[in-house]
């Protein structure tokens, strides 16, 4: 199973999105569509649909919610941005760059998990990030792997300019590339990380996402105006999500096996991926994550990276281009351009048992 976070926001397509697409029209309605793509922390969305749990909760609130799998992750976000879906599974980084950077006011309805080792820097020669100075690194450019490298270099007192360069490499080619003598260091995600580590005795994992906990977040985001006009959507989705979280936390093998099979692996393989994924099974913990003092710091790191790479909205004048609102009402970035909101209302309702 791959987390196809290929281009966080292909700089070219982002310009087209901003110019051509408008946010979904806000209105009172009864039928909703959410998009998702395959990744360990997002498999519950598929199970919500196939198990009938989403239908049950939607019926409770007098609505329908269709959850649609899109094989191409970036395409799913593009379609949401264009208004074809009311919500989409996305990372915090890709949400900020594509819909929010493109002008679509978006709310993080569910904070599902963070990568806790699924993303890693692997090297044959280097035993520390500091030793990467003057070398080349292979990765998927502008992806979360690129962000991970930037954060690792920063922590080591280095910057990308201190490398000999980064080499854009497709995730499909990553394993083969690392097997060649020329490629010494790669940055990638699971299951590629596990495959590379198990098949190359000289491979050393020198940095992974567990060293930047909470920074690579996996979310279900929805159109802000749609949610405002239709709180039933938030209630139904949160209720269904946390019913499944309860099953996973309890080790429900029927549910976990269904998710594993949908991901193209077996139960053991899926559990191994979950071991490197910090799932917020308890809604109170998801609320705490979204409300933490670390969240604005994380989003500042993300905004700086996106701006530095030229993918924070069209003609963004600074890293503060997009305003990000937090649960306490505070805003980081441009208060006149708030396009990303972390709203704990519905997660808190789940924690309080009031859904």
C-alpha positions as CSV (number, residue, x, y, z in Angstrom):
1,X,0.0,0.0,0.0
2,X,1.4,3.3,-0.9
3,X,0.6,6.7,0.3
4,X,0.6,8.5,-3.0
5,X,1.4,12.0,-1.8
6,X,3.1,12.7,-5.0
7,X,3.2,16.4,-5.7
8,X,1.8,18.4,-2.8
9,X,0.5,20.9,-5.2
10,X,1.9,20.7,-8.7
11,X,2.8,24.3,-9.2
12,X,1.3,24.3,-12.6
13,X,-2.0,22.7,-11.7
14,X,-2.4,24.9,-8.7
15,X,-2.5,28.0,-10.9
16,X,-5.1,26.4,-13.0
17,X,-7.2,25.5,-10.0
18,X,-7.1,29.0,-8.5
19,X,-8.0,30.5,-11.9
20,X,-10.6,28.1,-13.0
21,X,-12.4,26.6,-9.9
22,X,-14.6,28.2,-7.3
23,X,-15.6,26.8,-3.9
24,X,-18.6,24.6,-3.6
25,X,-21.7,26.8,-3.2
26,X,-22.9,27.0,0.4
27,X,-26.4,25.9,0.8
28,X,-28.7,23.7,2.9
29,X,-28.7,20.3,1.4
30,X,-29.2,16.6,2.2
31,X,-26.7,14.8,-0.1
32,X,-22.9,14.9,0.4
33,X,-19.8,13.3,-1.1
34,X,-16.4,12.7,0.5
35,X,-13.3,11.5,-1.4
36,X,-10.5,9.4,0.0
37,X,-7.4,7.6,-1.2
38,X,-5.4,4.6,0.1
39,X,-3.1,5.1,3.1
40,X,-3.0,3.3,6.5
41,X,-4.7,6.1,8.3
42,X,-7.4,6.6,5.7
43,X,-8.5,3.0,5.2
44,X,-11.3,3.5,7.8
45,X,-13.0,5.8,5.2
46,X,-13.4,2.9,2.9
47,X,-14.6,0.7,5.7
48,X,-17.2,3.3,6.7
49,X,-18.7,3.0,3.3
50,X,-18.5,-0.7,2.8
51,X,-19.7,-1.6,6.3
52,X,-22.8,0.6,6.2
53,X,-21.7,2.5,9.3
54,X,-21.7,5.8,7.4
55,X,-25.2,5.1,6.0
56,X,-26.4,4.4,9.5
57,X,-25.1,7.7,10.9
58,X,-26.2,9.7,7.9
59,X,-29.7,8.3,8.3
60,X,-29.7,9.4,11.9
61,X,-29.3,13.0,10.8
62,X,-31.5,12.8,7.8
63,X,-28.8,13.0,5.1
64,X,-26.9,10.8,2.8
65,X,-23.0,10.7,2.7
66,X,-21.3,8.9,-0.1
67,X,-17.6,8.1,0.5
68,X,-15.8,7.6,-2.8
69,X,-12.3,6.2,-3.3
70,X,-10.1,8.1,-5.8
71,X,-7.0,6.2,-6.8
72,X,-5.0,9.4,-7.6
73,X,-4.4,11.2,-4.3
74,X,-3.7,14.7,-5.8
75,X,-6.6,14.3,-8.2
76,X,-8.9,13.7,-5.3
77,X,-7.8,17.0,-3.7
78,X,-8.1,18.8,-7.1
79,X,-11.7,17.5,-7.5
80,X,-12.6,18.6,-4.0
81,X,-11.1,22.0,-4.7
82,X,-13.1,22.2,-7.9
83,X,-16.3,21.6,-5.9
84,X,-17.0,18.0,-7.0
85,X,-16.8,16.8,-3.4
86,X,-17.8,18.3,-0.1
87,X,-14.7,16.9,1.6
88,X,-11.5,14.9,1.0
89,X,-8.8,13.0,3.0
90,X,-5.6,15.0,2.8
91,X,-2.5,15.9,4.8
92,X,-2.2,19.3,6.5
93,X,0.5,20.3,4.0
94,X,-1.5,19.5,0.9
95,X,-4.7,21.1,2.4
96,X,-2.8,24.3,2.9
97,X,-1.2,24.3,-0.5
98,X,-4.0,23.2,-2.8
99,X,-7.6,24.1,-1.7
100,X,-6.6,26.8,0.9
101,X,-3.8,28.2,-1.2
102,X,-6.2,28.1,-4.2
103,X,-8.9,30.1,-2.3
104,X,-11.2,27.5,-1.1
105,X,-12.1,28.0,2.6
106,X,-11.6,24.6,4.2
107,X,-12.1,23.1,7.6
108,X,-10.3,20.2,9.2
109,X,-13.3,18.3,10.5
110,X,-11.4,15.1,11.6
111,X,-7.7,15.0,12.7
112,X,-7.2,11.3,12.2
113,X,-3.5,10.6,12.8
114,X,0.0,11.7,12.3
115,X,2.9,9.8,10.6
116,X,5.0,8.3,13.4
117,X,7.7,6.6,11.4
118,X,6.0,5.9,8.1
119,X,8.2,8.5,6.4
120,X,11.9,8.2,6.6
121,X,15.4,9.1,5.3
122,X,17.4,6.0,4.4
123,X,21.1,6.1,3.5
124,X,23.8,3.6,2.6
125,X,26.7,5.7,3.7
126,X,25.5,8.4,6.1
127,X,24.8,7.5,9.7
128,X,23.4,10.9,10.5
129,X,21.6,13.8,8.7
130,X,24.7,16.0,9.2
131,X,26.7,13.6,7.0
132,X,24.4,14.3,4.0
133,X,26.2,17.6,3.5
134,X,27.5,17.7,-0.1
135,X,25.6,14.6,-1.2
136,X,22.6,13.9,-3.4
137,X,19.3,12.8,-2.1
138,X,16.6,11.0,-4.1
139,X,12.9,11.7,-3.3
140,X,9.6,12.8,-4.8
141,X,10.0,16.5,-5.1
142,X,7.4,18.8,-3.4
143,X,6.0,15.8,-1.5
144,X,5.9,15.2,2.2
145,X,9.2,13.4,1.8
146,X,10.7,16.7,0.6
147,X,9.2,18.4,3.7
148,X,10.7,15.7,6.0
149,X,14.1,16.3,4.5
150,X,13.8,20.0,5.0
151,X,12.9,19.6,8.6
152,X,15.7,17.0,9.2
153,X,18.3,19.3,7.6
154,X,17.0,22.2,9.7
155,X,17.4,20.2,12.9
156,X,20.9,19.4,11.9
157,X,21.8,23.0,11.3
158,X,21.8,22.5,7.5
159,X,19.6,23.6,4.5
160,X,18.9,22.1,1.1
161,X,21.6,24.4,-0.4
162,X,24.1,22.4,1.6
163,X,23.4,19.3,-0.4
164,X,24.8,18.5,-3.8
165,X,21.2,18.4,-4.9
166,X,17.9,16.5,-4.7
167,X,16.9,14.1,-7.5
168,X,13.3,13.8,-8.3
169,X,12.4,10.1,-8.2
170,X,9.0,8.5,-8.6
171,X,7.9,6.3,-5.7
172,X,7.4,3.5,-8.3
173,X,11.2,3.7,-9.0
174,X,12.5,4.3,-5.5
175,X,13.4,0.7,-4.6
176,X,15.1,0.1,-7.9
177,X,17.0,3.4,-7.6
178,X,18.3,2.6,-4.1
179,X,19.6,-0.7,-5.4
180,X,21.9,1.0,-7.8
181,X,25.5,2.0,-6.8
182,X,24.9,5.7,-7.7
183,X,22.0,6.3,-5.3
184,X,23.2,6.6,-1.7
185,X,20.2,8.3,0.1
186,X,16.5,8.3,-0.4
187,X,13.5,9.8,1.4
188,X,10.3,7.9,1.1
189,X,7.3,6.4,2.9
190,X,5.9,3.0,3.8
191,X,5.7,0.3,2.6
192,X,8.7,1.4,0.5
193,X,10.7,2.2,3.7
194,X,10.1,-1.4,5.1
195,X,11.0,-3.0,1.7
196,X,14.2,-1.0,1.3
197,X,15.3,-1.6,4.9
198,X,14.6,-5.4,4.7
199,X,16.2,-5.9,1.3
200,X,19.4,-3.8,1.7
201,X,21.8,-4.8,4.5
202,X,23.7,-1.5,4.1
203,X,20.6,0.6,4.6
204,X,20.5,2.9,7.6
205,X,17.4,4.8,8.7
206,X,18.9,8.2,9.8
207,X,15.7,10.2,10.3
208,X,12.0,9.5,10.3
209,X,8.7,11.2,11.0
210,X,8.7,10.1,14.6
211,X,11.3,12.8,15.2
212,X,8.8,15.5,14.1
213,X,5.7,14.1,15.9
214,X,2.4,15.7,14.9
215,X,3.8,17.6,11.8
216,X,2.6,15.2,9.1
217,X,-1.1,15.1,9.9
218,X,-3.8,13.1,8.1
219,X,-7.1,14.9,8.0
220,X,-10.7,14.8,6.6
221,X,-11.3,18.3,5.4
222,X,-14.6,19.8,4.3
223,X,-15.8,23.0,2.6
224,X,-16.2,25.5,5.5
225,X,-19.4,27.1,4.2
226,X,-21.0,23.7,3.4
227,X,-20.2,22.6,7.0
228,X,-21.5,25.9,8.4
229,X,-24.8,25.5,6.6
230,X,-25.1,21.8,7.2
231,X,-23.9,20.8,10.7
232,X,-25.6,17.5,10.3
233,X,-22.7,16.6,8.0
234,X,-20.2,17.2,10.7
235,X,-22.2,15.2,13.3
236,X,-22.8,12.2,11.0
237,X,-19.2,12.0,9.8
238,X,-17.8,12.3,13.3
239,X,-20.2,9.8,14.7
240,X,-19.4,7.2,12.0
241,X,-15.6,7.8,12.2
242,X,-15.4,7.4,15.9
243,X,-17.5,4.3,15.9
244,X,-14.9,2.8,13.6
245,X,-12.1,4.2,15.7
246,X,-13.6,2.3,18.7
247,X,-13.6,-0.9,16.7
248,X,-9.9,-0.4,15.7
249,X,-8.9,0.4,19.2
250,X,-10.5,-2.8,20.4
251,X,-8.7,-4.8,17.8
252,X,-11.7,-5.8,15.9
253,X,-10.2,-8.3,13.4
254,X,-13.2,-8.2,11.1
255,X,-12.9,-4.5,10.6
256,X,-9.0,-4.5,10.4
257,X,-9.0,-7.4,8.0
258,X,-11.4,-5.6,5.7
259,X,-9.2,-2.5,5.7
260,X,-6.1,-4.6,5.1
261,X,-7.6,-6.4,2.1
262,X,-8.8,-3.1,0.7
263,X,-5.2,-1.8,1.0
264,X,-3.8,-4.8,-0.8
265,X,-2.1,-6.4,2.2
266,X,-2.9,-8.9,5.0
267,X,-3.8,-8.2,8.6
268,X,-0.2,-8.5,9.8
269,X,0.9,-6.1,7.1
270,X,-1.7,-3.5,7.9
271,X,-1.0,-3.7,11.6
272,X,2.7,-3.1,10.9
273,X,1.7,0.1,9.0
274,X,-0.5,1.2,11.9
275,X,2.4,0.7,14.2
276,X,4.1,3.6,12.4
277,X,0.9,5.7,12.4
278,X,-0.2,7.5,15.5
279,X,-4.0,7.1,15.2
280,X,-6.2,9.3,17.3
281,X,-8.7,6.5,18.3
282,X,-9.9,8.7,21.2
283,X,-11.6,11.9,20.0
284,X,-10.4,13.7,23.1
285,X,-6.8,13.1,21.9
286,X,-7.7,14.4,18.4
287,X,-9.1,17.6,20.1
288,X,-6.0,18.0,22.1
289,X,-3.8,17.7,19.0
290,X,-5.8,20.3,17.1
291,X,-5.8,22.6,20.1
292,X,-2.1,22.1,21.1
293,X,0.3,25.0,21.3
294,X,2.5,23.0,18.8
295,X,-0.1,23.2,16.0
296,X,0.6,26.8,15.0
297,X,4.3,26.1,15.1
298,X,3.8,23.1,12.8
299,X,1.7,25.0,10.3
300,X,4.3,27.8,10.3
301,X,7.0,25.2,9.3
302,X,4.6,23.9,6.6
303,X,3.8,27.3,5.3
304,X,7.5,28.3,5.2
305,X,8.3,25.2,3.2
306,X,5.5,25.7,0.7
307,X,6.4,29.3,0.2
308,X,10.1,28.5,-0.2
309,X,9.1,25.9,-2.9
310,X,6.7,28.4,-4.7
311,X,3.6,26.3,-4.1
312,X,1.7,28.3,-1.4
313,X,-1.0,29.7,-3.6
314,X,-0.7,31.7,-6.8
315,X,1.6,34.7,-6.5
316,X,1.7,34.3,-2.7
317,X,3.7,37.3,-1.4
318,X,4.9,35.6,1.8
319,X,4.6,32.5,3.9
320,X,1.8,34.3,5.8
321,X,-0.4,34.4,2.6
322,X,-3.0,32.0,3.9
323,X,-4.6,32.6,7.3
324,X,-5.0,29.5,9.5
325,X,-7.6,29.7,12.3
326,X,-7.2,27.5,15.4
327,X,-9.8,26.2,17.8
328,X,-9.4,29.1,20.2
329,X,-10.2,31.5,17.4
330,X,-6.6,32.7,17.0
331,X,-5.3,33.2,13.5
332,X,-1.8,32.8,12.1
333,X,-1.0,34.3,8.8
334,X,-3.2,36.8,6.9
335,X,-6.4,37.4,9.0
336,X,-8.0,38.8,5.9
337,X,-7.4,35.6,4.0
338,X,-8.4,32.8,6.4
339,X,-8.8,29.7,4.3
340,X,-7.9,26.8,6.6
341,X,-9.6,26.2,9.9
342,X,-9.0,23.6,12.6
343,X,-12.5,23.1,14.2
344,X,-12.8,20.7,17.1
345,X,-16.6,21.1,17.5
346,X,-17.6,17.7,16.1
347,X,-14.7,15.8,17.5
348,X,-15.5,17.3,20.9
349,X,-19.1,16.2,20.5
350,X,-17.8,12.7,19.9
351,X,-15.6,12.9,23.0
352,X,-18.6,14.1,25.1
353,X,-20.9,11.4,23.8
354,X,-23.3,13.9,22.5
355,X,-23.6,12.8,18.9
